[in-house]
Amino acid sequence: MQAPPMTEKPDTTTEQTPFTLDGREVLALPGETIWQAAARLGTVLPHLCYAPEPSYRADGNCRACMVEIEGERALAPSCLRYPEAGMIVNSAGDRPERARRMVLELLLADQPAEAHDPASRFGHWIADAGLEAGRLPVREAPLEDASHPAMAVNLDACIHCNLCVRACREVQVNDVIGMAGRGAETRIVFDFDDPMGGSTCVACGECVQACPTGALMPKTALGAPPPDRRVDSVCPYCGVGCQITYSISGDRLVSVEGRDGPANEQRLCVKGRFGFDYISHPERLTRPLIRRDGAAKGMNVDPGRPLTHFREASWEEALGRAAAGLAAAKEAHGRRALAGFGSAKGSNEEAYLFQKLVRTGFGSNNVDHCTRLCHASSVAALLEGIGSGAVTATFNEARNADALIVIGANPTENHPVAATYFKQAAKRGAALIVMDPRGQALKRHATHMLQFRPGRDVAMLNAIMHTIVAEELYDRQYVAAHTADFEALKDHLAAFPPERMAPLCGIDAEMLKEVARVYARAGRAMIFWGMGISQHVHGTDNARCLIALALMCGHVGRPGTGLHPLRGQNNVQGASDAGLIPMMYPDYRRVAEPDAQARFEAAWGTELDPEPGLTVVEIVDAIHKGDVRAMYIMGENPAMSDPDATHAREALAKLDHLVVQDLFLTETAMFADVVLPASAWPEKDGTVTNTNRQVQRGRKAFEPPGEAREDWRIIQDIARRMGLDWNYAHPRDVYAEMAGLMPSLDHIGWERLEAESAVTYPSDGPDHPGHPVVFADRFPTGDGRARFVPADILPPAEEPDAEFPMVLTTGRQLEHWHTGAMTRRASMLDAIEPEATASLAPADLRALGLAPGDRVRVETRRGAIELTARMDGAVPAGLVFAPFAYVEAAANELTNPQLDPWGKIPEFKFCAARIVPAGEGTAAERP
């Protein structure tokens, strides 16, 4: 049968198209297909190969949505045809209905006798047509593929709709799933017809969500009872802030799906889809614990058997003990002898209450959280240069960019959903410039890959800017209208020609010039960076260079332009906004500013300390000096996350009193005097703010287990026992107080978030969606101008030498997150990546006489750990990469605690190391 003519998608226009649908005169919206117009008007035609979801194009291969168009001999797939003026379309009637029914019956003949997914979309349309199997011959069923830990592959239910192929290739841009064979032998394959578990699949699960038949399913949903309720919320992992829906049967989480949120448009990664069973792990804390008398402090407790060192207590006793110990330290040693670490894993409301407790109850500004360990230097440079620490544009704006720079970040592993937008941009022709000492999966999509020498970011970036100035590629008009101090920067850059910087940074001078031209000449360009930029003693200088690069080219304030440090944890942005940092009140009002102090003293009804507090690493050092004597730690794990972790653990053991509030007996909780069982993200209500400045509503899906309580209640209970008159009844009450003190939340009320789930700040009114791009006209500085700040080359604090000839860098993996407290207790994630590895260049492995899978010992001046060697061609010779989520091989026992002087962030990304086969090393002596 000859295929009907396909009308090309009309040009974008504001005109509507009049046509007739089932006897009704209707108007199609611009760019709308017949199927979409019909659905909008209440006629939803069967569809299997078409998914009316973001980023999915119609394919028209299943023919389940056929309609009749008067004057045409053949039926037309409504998902592909666009209405034309005067067109008469019939979706009802004998001919189209009989054709659609026949298509469904043919497909049904090849389905298994018992559906893998009784609630599938295919099952819905079969039931709607009243069809039963049995009239047509049955094909030989393909074998089940159970090789993947998280996903079941049952291709006996596959109808070759190609949705999984488009999901993998076009939406997530992972290129794992394809079609092989011809005719009746056509089949879905993974890579080169590998088992799914042995393929390069990254387990994003997009194919599972797209599949209409149950041929691809989460293993947790196989045989599970149908969900009886669904709860919309936000993913609790990275800073992307994907919106999700929990599907729940009774009290069991059956599966997680992506929602059409502003950051993810339904997409998820492996953590967001399969990383939630940690909430029911047998090691969850369910009752308060108090340390037994005489029980030694240290990492000497089995998290599954805490009663060897702790005893269970009532909430009344535990809270009383927690507050009394804090009050006693304050009474004996003064208010600055107390400190608190809050959490970027919790809600905005919890972060706000925690910093308020430290400032009003403890009496000092000694409060910090993990932003000090990830993007503090980025924020310092942004506040200095443009007057705001938030991103100037959402990462979704990559779809409007002509060029993208991704530097010091590995988004395919650390921000996988954001990475899909970068990959899609590259597919449509945007220049993608990746800069990183390590190779990475994004390299495959890059137009330029600059694998520069570790720690030489400033040399490379100054050389790029030198070229832009020397070749007069900068935007004179923008620089004159919106910036200050450009002439000083020009003079400074004269000393950094590419020819001189090439030997330092390891990138050819001509490549540096070419990248400079591509970025400067682009109509719209964005810069994204991660902790590879920030976690250095020169991290602030790195960020200063990126800010200057964007400003000189005028790539700020327009769609498709901007500066975007990709936030690491789910609520780093929100926790920082809420004031969980030692030198800032909420909304980045400096504690040393008299006006800011007066405002918050009036709001909170107490005098406040005008002196900035200590940062994370400074607090640890102050414990060793005896200046900090007691701490309250909520949802943070410094025993694993701090640099030179042995030093941090020694500090925790030295405290007079330590209160830890968490889900599990973490490595930090092992040092506690009182442990308070907290609530996981799916067990609480609240808001979070993602890397895009999108304030989003998280909703409670489960009750905390046993006697565990919601975190905001625990903070309030301690505050009351320390003499504060707090009477919040719900997180909405906390949010209302926050919103009254934070202009960034203007027009973003709790009720609005209840209705819309997400709003981008700043928002100009109760109905305004917020600004994805900011600073089009002026910057939030005194004179409205951004400032150029020159950066000199500052070497890493510790260079390789004859004794330690290699460079160690640390980071996260796709499957594991932060210190592993959650992901290593998520069964699917730990099954995929179960052990700590040291990634080494093939040449280095050969030089050591090692093979992949052998055990190696990584040593620095601070300690040594043993890991499994992994050959990684993306790692340059002389570099070793180790993840920091594994307590059995804690990479932060090795890292350097030296601080960036402005951001006060440690140098996690660079320290001198040596590698030897396991069993041959000697413990490195601590200086």
Helices and strands as residue ranges (DSSP letters): E 17-21, E 24-28, H 34-40, E 66-69, E 76-77, E 88-90, H 94-109, H 121-129, E 151-153, G 155-157, H 163-166, I 167-171, E 177-180, G 183-185, E 187-190, G 196-198, H 206-210, E 216-218, G 219-221, E 229-234, E 243-249, E 252-258, H 270-274, G 277-280, E 289-291, G 306-308, E 310-312, H 315-333, G 335-337, E 338-341, H 348-357, I 358-362, E 367-368, G 370-373, H 376-386, G 395-400, E 403-407, H 411-414, H 416-427, E 431-435, G 441-445, E 448-450, H 457-470, H 476-482, E 483-484, H 486-493, H 498-505, H 509-521, E 525-529, H 531-534, H 539-552, E 562-565, H 572-577, E 584-585, G 586-588, E 589-590, H 594-604, H 616-625, E 630-634, H 638-641, H 645-654, E 657-662, G 669-671, E 674-677, G 681-683, E 686-689, E 694-698, H 711-721, H 731-741, G 743-745, H 750-756, E 758-760, E 786-787, E 806-811, G 823-825, H 827-832, E 837-840, H 842-847, E 855-860, E 863-871, E 879-883, G 887-889, G 891-893, E 896-899, E 906-907, E 911-917
